[in-house]
Amino acid sequence: MAAMLRELGAVVLDADQIAREVVAVGEPGWKQVAEAFPDVIGEDGTIDRRKLGRLVFADAQQRRKLEAIIHPLVFERIKTQGQLLEQDNQIVFADIPLLYETNSHTWLDWVVVVYVPQEVQLRRLIQRDKLSEAEAWSRIQAQMSIEEKRKLADYVIDNSGSLAETKVQVDRLWHQIIE
């Protein structure tokens, strides 16, 4: 959906991409992660994201420790960039996977949830991130259920059909926004 919105002229601020940026070598987030999780720092100084993922999705306390480091940095960057872009009359979307879990919906104008049934979510996560089924389930279960998110959203895009069907819904949403 993010690519479709960009094609229509929106700016999409991707929380996952920003999370990578704030923990790049030399960034303040990197230092905090290195101090909290020294075993995930590779010889080249970069964070072994796969190793870190296995650690934090196997232990909720470790996950909360990582989130306490990364989330404030990510959300501050999204807010700052979003405000600058809105001042420039840009339509801005923030792609935030843990939106409700972090109460980030409270500082956004409205929320769009891209919905797929949980079985499809699992299958796509396994394919996209090359995870085992157990690893994928642990990531899904660390989040609010997609069904609950769907109920809370201002808009829902059902992404369980074809790409063309999703595009029709995104176009409809875009026209609602710009009117």
LOMIZA-489096 format. One record per residue (C-alpha): chain; x, y, z; residue number from 1. Coordinates in Angstrom, 1 decimal. Layout:
% LOMIZA-489096
kette,x,y,z,nr
A,X,Y,Z,NUM
...
% end
This chain:
% LOMIZA-489096
kette,x,y,z,nr
A,0.0,0.0,0.0,1
A,2.9,2.4,0.8,2
A,4.1,2.2,-2.8,3
A,0.6,2.9,-4.1,4
A,0.3,5.9,-1.9,5
A,3.7,7.2,-3.1,6
A,2.6,6.8,-6.7,7
A,-0.4,9.0,-5.9,8
A,1.8,11.7,-4.4,9
A,1.9,11.0,-0.7,10
A,5.0,10.9,1.4,11
A,5.2,7.7,3.5,12
A,7.3,7.8,6.6,13
A,8.3,4.1,7.2,14
A,8.8,3.4,10.9,15
A,10.8,0.2,10.2,16
A,13.1,2.1,7.9,17
A,13.5,4.9,10.4,18
A,14.2,2.2,13.1,19
A,17.1,1.0,11.0,20
A,18.4,4.6,10.6,21
A,18.3,5.5,14.3,22
A,20.4,2.4,15.2,23
A,23.0,2.8,12.4,24
A,26.6,2.8,13.5,25
A,27.4,6.1,15.2,26
A,23.8,7.1,15.9,27
A,22.7,7.5,19.5,28
A,20.3,4.6,19.2,29
A,23.2,2.3,18.1,30
A,25.1,3.2,21.2,31
A,22.1,2.4,23.5,32
A,21.5,-0.9,21.7,33
A,25.2,-1.9,21.9,34
A,25.2,-1.2,25.6,35
A,21.9,-3.1,26.3,36
A,22.6,-6.0,23.9,37
A,26.4,-6.3,23.3,38
A,26.1,-9.8,22.0,39
A,24.2,-8.6,18.8,40
A,27.0,-6.3,17.6,41
A,28.9,-7.8,14.7,42
A,32.7,-7.5,14.1,43
A,32.0,-4.7,11.7,44
A,30.1,-2.8,14.4,45
A,26.7,-3.2,12.9,46
A,23.7,-4.7,14.7,47
A,23.0,-8.3,13.7,48
A,19.2,-7.7,13.3,49
A,18.4,-11.4,12.9,50
A,20.2,-12.3,16.2,51
A,18.5,-9.4,17.9,52
A,15.1,-10.4,16.6,53
A,15.5,-13.9,17.8,54
A,16.5,-12.6,21.3,55
A,13.7,-10.1,21.7,56
A,10.9,-12.2,20.3,57
A,11.8,-15.0,22.6,58
A,11.8,-12.8,25.7,59
A,9.1,-10.1,26.3,60
A,11.3,-8.3,28.8,61
A,14.2,-8.0,26.3,62
A,11.7,-6.8,23.7,63
A,10.4,-4.1,26.0,64
A,14.0,-3.0,26.7,65
A,14.7,-2.7,23.0,66
A,11.4,-0.9,22.3,67
A,12.2,1.6,25.1,68
A,15.3,2.5,23.2,69
A,14.1,2.6,19.7,70
A,10.5,3.8,19.8,71
A,11.1,7.2,21.3,72
A,13.8,7.9,18.6,73
A,11.6,6.6,15.8,74
A,8.5,8.5,16.9,75
A,10.3,11.8,17.4,76
A,11.8,11.5,13.9,77
A,8.4,10.7,12.4,78
A,6.7,13.6,14.2,79
A,9.5,16.1,13.2,80
A,9.6,15.0,9.5,81
A,5.8,14.8,9.4,82
A,5.4,18.4,10.7,83
A,7.9,19.7,8.2,84
A,6.3,17.9,5.3,85
A,2.8,19.1,6.3,86
A,4.0,22.7,6.5,87
A,5.1,22.2,2.8,88
A,1.5,21.0,2.1,89
A,2.4,17.4,1.6,90
A,0.0,14.6,2.4,91
A,1.9,12.4,4.9,92
A,1.3,8.8,6.0,93
A,3.2,7.1,8.8,94
A,3.7,3.4,8.3,95
A,3.9,2.2,11.9,96
A,3.4,-1.6,12.5,97
A,3.1,-1.2,16.3,98
A,0.8,1.8,16.1,99
A,-1.8,0.8,18.7,100
A,0.6,-1.0,20.9,101
A,2.7,2.2,21.3,102
A,-0.3,4.5,21.6,103
A,1.0,6.4,18.5,104
A,-2.6,6.6,17.1,105
A,-3.2,9.4,19.7,106
A,-1.0,11.9,17.9,107
A,-2.2,11.1,14.3,108
A,-5.1,12.6,12.6,109
A,-6.6,9.2,11.5,110
A,-5.6,5.6,11.1,111
A,-5.6,3.3,8.1,112
A,-5.2,-0.4,8.8,113
A,-4.1,-2.7,6.0,114
A,-6.0,-5.9,6.8,115
A,-5.4,-9.5,5.9,116
A,-6.7,-12.6,7.9,117
A,-4.2,-13.9,10.4,118
A,-3.4,-17.0,8.3,119
A,-2.4,-14.8,5.4,120
A,-0.4,-12.5,7.7,121
A,1.5,-15.6,8.9,122
A,2.2,-16.9,5.4,123
A,3.4,-13.5,4.1,124
A,5.6,-12.9,7.2,125
A,7.3,-16.3,6.7,126
A,7.9,-15.6,3.0,127
A,9.0,-12.0,3.4,128
A,11.4,-12.4,6.3,129
A,12.4,-16.0,5.7,130
A,11.2,-17.0,9.2,131
A,10.2,-20.4,10.6,132
A,6.5,-20.7,11.4,133
A,7.3,-20.5,15.2,134
A,9.4,-17.3,14.7,135
A,6.6,-15.8,12.6,136
A,3.9,-16.7,15.2,137
A,6.0,-15.2,18.0,138
A,6.2,-11.9,16.1,139
A,2.5,-11.9,15.4,140
A,1.6,-12.7,19.0,141
A,3.8,-9.9,20.2,142
A,1.3,-7.5,18.5,143
A,-2.3,-6.6,19.0,144
A,-4.4,-8.9,16.8,145
A,-5.2,-7.7,13.3,146
A,-8.9,-8.2,14.0,147
A,-8.7,-5.8,16.9,148
A,-6.7,-3.3,14.9,149
A,-9.3,-3.5,12.2,150
A,-12.1,-2.6,14.6,151
A,-10.2,0.5,15.9,152
A,-9.2,1.9,12.5,153
A,-10.7,4.9,10.8,154
A,-10.2,3.3,7.4,155
A,-9.5,-0.3,6.5,156
A,-7.8,-1.5,3.3,157
A,-8.5,-5.2,2.8,158
A,-5.3,-6.6,1.3,159
A,-6.3,-10.2,1.1,160
A,-7.4,-10.0,-2.5,161
A,-5.5,-9.1,-5.7,162
A,-3.2,-6.2,-6.1,163
A,-5.7,-4.6,-8.4,164
A,-8.4,-4.9,-5.7,165
A,-6.1,-3.3,-3.2,166
A,-5.3,-0.4,-5.6,167
A,-9.0,0.3,-6.0,168
A,-9.4,0.7,-2.3,169
A,-6.3,2.9,-2.0,170
A,-7.4,5.1,-4.8,171
A,-10.8,5.5,-3.1,172
A,-9.1,6.4,0.2,173
A,-6.8,8.9,-1.6,174
A,-9.8,10.7,-3.2,175
A,-11.5,10.9,0.2,176
A,-8.4,12.5,1.7,177
A,-7.8,15.1,-1.0,178
A,-11.4,16.2,-1.2,179
% end
